[in-house]
Amino acid sequence: MSSRIKAFLIHGMVSIIIAILIVGLVFFIWYPFPLAKAVGATHIFSIILMVDVVLGPLLTLLVYKAGKKSLFFDLVVVVLLQISALFYGVWTISQGRPAWIVFNADRFDAVRVNDLDLRNANKVKPEYLNPSLLFPSWVSAVSPTNTEDKNKILFEAVFSGVDIAQRPALYHPLSFEEKRIKLKAIDLNELYKFNNKNKVQNIIEQYGGANAYLPLRANAVDMTVLINKDTAEIIKIVDLRPWK
């Protein structure tokens, strides 16, 4: 086997190992199932990962030549290009991750990092100012009582898409809206209207503690949040349509 092919294979193996670690970070921590599908990250991340994994080793294959005077420099440039592309891709994915799962009136909203409205950061409680670097966090958003503020939010929700759920200044612990969660909980039988009956049955059997649900609105595919209506406990986000 030529040294050129060996260099290509070594670079490829290292790239694959790094890719596996990043996949673990993205799909098990930042976007736990089924949130990657909900916010539409799967396709974008797959493209970023494939380009990065393939790009570096292929460039190594092209530039590698034993005894070449500029070989070290060329390989450094290849590695720097690959690292730059990888960091940009991971940063892009991190900015699109669902930072908060927000209870909003009668549903949950998956709010991404780049959706957050921080114009009134001075009014945000410290615990809601910076989203977790790991898993999404559960909170509730409560509409202001002031009529002028309500109208302003309504206007911006219509014309710019910045609704209550995107405003950390309105966040409270999820328990703050426990009564409303119980009140708005929907009977599980409603899920049969919008999904394959066998799929619904299998999921309900898997999560026996759930006896109701609430919709989860996301920018790509809406999901279902299984809950226990008696305690307002969140059981699981599942890949079922909550409405038509």
BAFI-423484 format. One record per residue (C-alpha): residue number from 1; residue in three letters; x, y negated, z. Coordinates in pm, 1 decimal, decimal comma. Each point is the difference from the previous one (the first is absolute). Layout:
SITE resi resn       c1       c2       c3
SITE  NUM  ALA        X        Y        Z
...
This chain:
SITE resi resn       c1       c2       c3
SITE    1  MET      0,0      0,0      0,0
SITE    2  SER    141,9   -337,7    -98,9
SITE    3  SER     72,8   -269,7    258,5
SITE    4  ARG   -253,8   -221,5   -175,9
SITE    5  ILE   -283,7    248,8     55,3
SITE    6  LYS    113,3     54,1    359,9
SITE    7  ALA    -14,7   -374,8     65,8
SITE    8  PHE   -347,0    -12,9   -153,8
SITE    9  LEU   -125,1    291,2    213,7
SITE   10  ILE    151,0   -136,3    322,1
SITE   11  HIS   -149,6   -342,1    -61,4
SITE   12  GLY   -332,4    164,1    -84,5
SITE   13  MET     -4,9    208,1    318,0
SITE   14  VAL     79,5   -300,3    218,5
SITE   15  SER   -273,3   -199,1   -175,2
SITE   16  ILE   -253,5    279,4     55,5
SITE   17  ILE     84,8     27,0    371,6
SITE   18  ILE    -44,5   -376,1     43,7
SITE   19  ALA   -325,1     17,0   -197,8
SITE   20  ILE   -135,2    274,3    228,8
SITE   21  LEU     75,1   -214,5    306,9
SITE   22  ILE   -177,5   -297,5   -156,3
SITE   23  VAL   -299,1    216,5    -95,2
SITE   24  GLY    -25,0    103,8    365,2
SITE   25  LEU      8,4   -364,2    112,2
SITE   26  VAL   -259,3   -112,2   -253,6
SITE   27  PHE   -253,9    283,3      3,0
SITE   28  PHE     21,0    107,7    363,7
SITE   29  ILE     58,3   -330,5    180,2
SITE   30  TRP    -86,0   -307,3   -209,8
SITE   31  TYR   -278,6    160,6   -202,3
SITE   32  PRO   -127,5    300,9    196,4
SITE   33  PHE   -244,8    206,3   -204,1
SITE   34  PRO   -228,0   -109,6   -160,3
SITE   35  LEU    104,9   -367,7     20,7
SITE   36  ALA    243,3     21,2   -293,2
SITE   37  LYS   -293,4     86,5   -224,5
SITE   38  ALA   -222,6   -255,9    169,3
SITE   39  VAL    229,6   -293,9    -76,1
SITE   40  GLY    125,5    134,6   -333,5
SITE   41  ALA    363,3     50,8     97,8
SITE   42  THR     54,5    355,1   -125,9
SITE   43  HIS     41,4    -81,8   -368,7
SITE   44  ILE    216,9   -308,0     57,3
SITE   45  PHE    225,8    176,6    247,6
SITE   46  SER     40,3    300,7   -229,8
SITE   47  ILE    119,9   -225,1   -281,6
SITE   48  ILE    243,2   -187,5    225,2
SITE   49  LEU    139,1    324,0    141,4
SITE   50  MET     36,9    177,8   -333,2
SITE   51  VAL    171,9   -296,2   -162,7
SITE   52  ASP    242,3    -31,7    289,9
SITE   53  VAL     75,4    372,6     33,6
SITE   54  VAL     55,7     40,1   -373,9
SITE   55  LEU    172,7   -333,3    -65,8
SITE   56  GLY    303,8     42,3    225,7
SITE   57  PRO    104,9    353,5   -100,0
SITE   58  LEU    -54,5    -72,9   -371,5
SITE   59  LEU    218,6   -309,8     18,1
SITE   60  THR    265,6    207,2    175,7
SITE   61  LEU    -20,8    255,1   -281,6
SITE   62  LEU     46,9   -277,8   -256,1
SITE   63  VAL    293,8   -181,1    160,5
SITE   64  TYR    189,3    291,3    157,3
SITE   65  LYS    320,9    100,5   -172,3
SITE   66  ALA    290,2    158,7    185,7
SITE   67  GLY    310,9   -218,4     -8,4
SITE   68  LYS   -190,7   -311,3   -108,6
SITE   69  LYS    169,9   -310,5    142,8
SITE   70  SER   -323,5   -180,9     81,0
SITE   71  LEU   -176,0    311,4    132,3
SITE   72  PHE     -7,5   -110,6    365,3
SITE   73  PHE   -133,5   -342,4    -91,6
SITE   74  ASP   -261,8    148,7   -231,2
SITE   75  LEU   -123,8    241,6    266,3
SITE   76  VAL    -18,8   -277,7    260,1
SITE   77  VAL   -212,5   -205,5   -239,8
SITE   78  VAL   -229,5    299,3    -62,7
SITE   79  VAL    -44,2     62,8    372,0
SITE   80  LEU    -65,6   -368,7     71,0
SITE   81  LEU   -259,6    -13,3   -277,3
SITE   82  GLN   -172,1    308,7    136,1
SITE   83  ILE      3,7   -126,9    358,8
SITE   84  SER   -136,5   -338,8   -110,5
SITE   85  ALA   -282,9    163,9   -195,2
SITE   86  LEU    -74,3    231,7    292,5
SITE   87  PHE    -10,5   -280,9    257,4
SITE   88  TYR   -222,6   -210,7   -221,4
SITE   89  GLY   -236,6    292,3    -54,9
SITE   90  VAL    -16,4     88,7    370,2
SITE   91  TRP    -50,4   -366,4     92,7
SITE   92  THR   -284,4    -28,0   -252,0
SITE   93  ILE   -164,9    312,2    138,9
SITE   94  SER     45,3   -126,3    357,6
SITE   95  GLN   -176,8   -325,5    -82,5
SITE   96  GLY   -295,8    190,0   -144,5
SITE   97  ARG    -39,1    238,6    291,7
SITE   98  PRO   -319,2    -12,3    209,2
SITE   99  ALA    114,5   -184,4    311,5
SITE  100  TRP   -338,6    -15,7    172,9
SITE  101  ILE   -320,0    204,4    -13,1
SITE  102  VAL   -249,0   -268,7     97,3
SITE  103  PHE   -355,9     49,7    119,4
SITE  104  ASN   -200,1   -273,5   -167,6
SITE  105  ALA   -371,5    -31,7     81,6
SITE  106  ASP   -119,2    338,0   -132,1
SITE  107  ARG    303,9    163,0   -159,1
SITE  108  PHE    378,2     29,3     14,5
SITE  109  ASP    234,5   -182,9   -238,2
SITE  110  ALA    349,7    118,5    -92,7
SITE  111  VAL    204,0   -319,8     15,9
SITE  112  ARG    341,7      4,4   -165,0
SITE  113  VAL    300,3   -199,5    115,9
SITE  114  ASN    -17,7   -227,1   -304,6
SITE  115  ASP   -373,3    -61,9     60,2
SITE  116  LEU     48,2   -161,2    341,2
SITE  117  ASP    -92,3   -365,0     35,8
SITE  118  LEU    259,0   -156,3    231,8
SITE  119  ARG    -81,8   -365,4    -64,4
SITE  120  ASN   -111,4    -29,3    362,8
SITE  121  ALA    284,0    206,2    143,1
SITE  122  ASN     12,1   -225,3    307,4
SITE  123  LYS   -350,0    124,2     90,9
SITE  124  VAL     86,0    368,7    -35,8
SITE  125  LYS     50,1    201,3    315,8
SITE  126  PRO    358,8    134,8     22,1
SITE  127  GLU   -110,1    363,7    -33,2
SITE  128  TYR   -162,4    -74,2   -337,3
SITE  129  LEU    260,0   -233,0   -144,4
SITE  130  ASN    234,4    270,0   -129,6
SITE  131  PRO   -144,0    330,1   -125,1
SITE  132  SER    163,8    323,3    107,1
SITE  133  LEU    294,0    120,7   -206,6
SITE  134  LEU   -142,2    350,4     26,5
SITE  135  PHE   -361,6    113,8     -6,8
SITE  136  PRO   -303,1   -220,7    -72,6
SITE  137  SER   -167,6   -136,7    312,3
SITE  138  TRP   -371,7    -11,5     82,0
SITE  139  VAL   -160,5   -330,6     98,0
SITE  140  SER   -329,5   -186,5    -27,9
SITE  141  ALA    -60,3   -340,8   -154,6
SITE  142  VAL   -265,2   -223,9    150,3
SITE  143  SER   -158,1   -287,4   -188,3
SITE  144  PRO     38,8   -342,8    163,4
SITE  145  THR   -306,9   -146,7    172,7
SITE  146  ASN     58,5   -346,7   -140,7
SITE  147  THR   -229,4    -61,0   -301,3
SITE  148  GLU    258,2   -207,2   -186,8
SITE  149  ASP    265,2    271,5     35,2
SITE  150  LYS   -250,5    267,0   -108,4
SITE  151  ASN    -88,8   -193,3   -314,7
SITE  152  LYS    366,1    -57,5    -80,4
SITE  153  ILE     75,5    371,9     26,8
SITE  154  LEU   -304,5     84,6   -212,2
SITE  155  PHE    112,7   -244,5   -268,9
SITE  156  GLU    355,7    137,1     -5,2
SITE  157  ALA   -123,6    360,4      1,1
SITE  158  VAL   -200,5    -70,3   -315,5
SITE  159  PHE    257,6   -204,5   -189,3
SITE  160  SER    337,4    129,3    121,9
SITE  161  GLY    -77,7    339,6    154,7
SITE  162  VAL    128,2    -99,2    345,1
SITE  163  ASP   -267,0    142,1    228,5
SITE  164  ILE    -18,1     51,2    375,2
SITE  165  ALA    199,1    324,3    -17,7
SITE  166  GLN    303,7   -174,6   -153,1
SITE  167  ARG     24,0   -255,9    282,1
SITE  168  PRO    210,7    118,2    298,1
SITE  169  ALA   -112,7   -308,8    192,6
SITE  170  LEU   -340,1    173,1     33,3
SITE  171  TYR    136,2    340,0    110,3
SITE  172  HIS    -96,0    171,0    324,1
SITE  173  PRO     51,4    351,1    138,0
SITE  174  LEU   -221,3    257,0   -168,5
SITE  175  SER   -176,7     59,3    333,0
SITE  176  PHE   -125,9   -359,9    -16,3
SITE  177  GLU   -255,9    112,5   -260,1
SITE  178  GLU    -79,3    341,1    149,8
SITE  179  LYS   -374,6    -69,4     27,0
SITE  180  ARG    -22,5   -118,2   -360,3
SITE  181  ILE    195,8    302,6   -123,1
SITE  182  LYS   -252,5    228,6    170,8
SITE  183  LEU   -288,3   -206,4   -137,9
SITE  184  LYS    124,8     -0,5   -360,1
SITE  185  ALA    112,5    365,2     -8,1
SITE  186  ILE   -160,4    195,9   -284,2
SITE  187  ASP   -128,3    356,5     15,5
SITE  188  LEU    237,3    250,7   -161,3
SITE  189  ASN   -277,8    138,1   -216,1
SITE  190  GLU     17,0   -317,8   -208,4
SITE  191  LEU    337,6    113,8   -132,8
SITE  192  TYR   -168,2    279,6   -193,9
SITE  193  LYS   -158,6   -262,1   -224,6
SITE  194  PHE    334,2   -126,7   -126,1
SITE  195  ASN    230,3    304,1      7,4
SITE  196  ASN     30,5    365,6    -87,1
SITE  197  LYS   -201,2    188,4    261,9
SITE  198  ASN    261,8    270,1     55,8
SITE  199  LYS    274,0   -258,9     48,9
SITE  200  VAL   -208,2   -189,6    253,7
SITE  201  GLN    -84,8    320,1    186,2
SITE  202  ASN    363,3    110,8     15,9
SITE  203  ILE    115,8   -335,7    135,2
SITE  204  ILE   -278,6    -20,4    259,2
SITE  205  GLU     86,3    348,8    122,2
SITE  206  GLN    368,4    -94,6     18,1
SITE  207  TYR    -71,5   -301,9    221,0
SITE  208  GLY   -261,8    133,6    234,8
SITE  209  GLY     15,6   -297,5    234,2
SITE  210  ALA   -146,3   -228,2   -266,5
SITE  211  ASN   -374,5    -60,5     -1,8
SITE  212  ALA    -18,8   -322,8   -202,9
SITE  213  TYR    204,1   -214,6   -236,1
SITE  214  LEU     73,4   -352,9   -117,8
SITE  215  PRO    119,6   -109,5   -344,2
SITE  216  LEU    361,0   -102,3    -55,9
SITE  217  ARG     28,6   -261,8   -271,8
SITE  218  ALA    330,1     -2,6   -187,3
SITE  219  ASN    124,4   -172,0   -314,3
SITE  220  ALA     18,8    320,3   -210,5
SITE  221  VAL   -224,1    277,6    140,5
SITE  222  ASP   -236,6    -33,0    294,3
SITE  223  MET     32,4    270,1    265,8
SITE  224  THR   -192,3    125,9    303,2
SITE  225  VAL     87,7    -40,3    367,1
SITE  226  LEU   -137,5    286,1    207,8
SITE  227  ILE    -92,8   -105,3    351,1
SITE  228  ASN   -165,3    128,0    314,1
SITE  229  LYS   -307,7   -219,4     35,2
SITE  230  ASP    -38,3     71,6    371,1
SITE  231  THR    345,1   -130,2     93,4
SITE  232  ALA     90,1   -216,1   -306,3
SITE  233  GLU    315,4    212,9    -30,3
SITE  234  ILE    173,8     -0,1   -337,8
SITE  235  ILE     40,6    359,2   -114,8
SITE  236  LYS    157,4    -17,1   -345,9
SITE  237  ILE      9,8   -185,6   -331,3
SITE  238  VAL   -104,1    248,0   -268,3
SITE  239  ASP    -15,0      1,5   -379,1
SITE  240  LEU   -377,9    -22,4    -36,3
SITE  241  ARG   -202,0   -274,9   -164,6
SITE  242  PRO   -207,0   -189,9    259,4
SITE  243  TRP   -235,3   -155,0   -256,9
SITE  244  LYS    -60,6    -23,0   -372,7
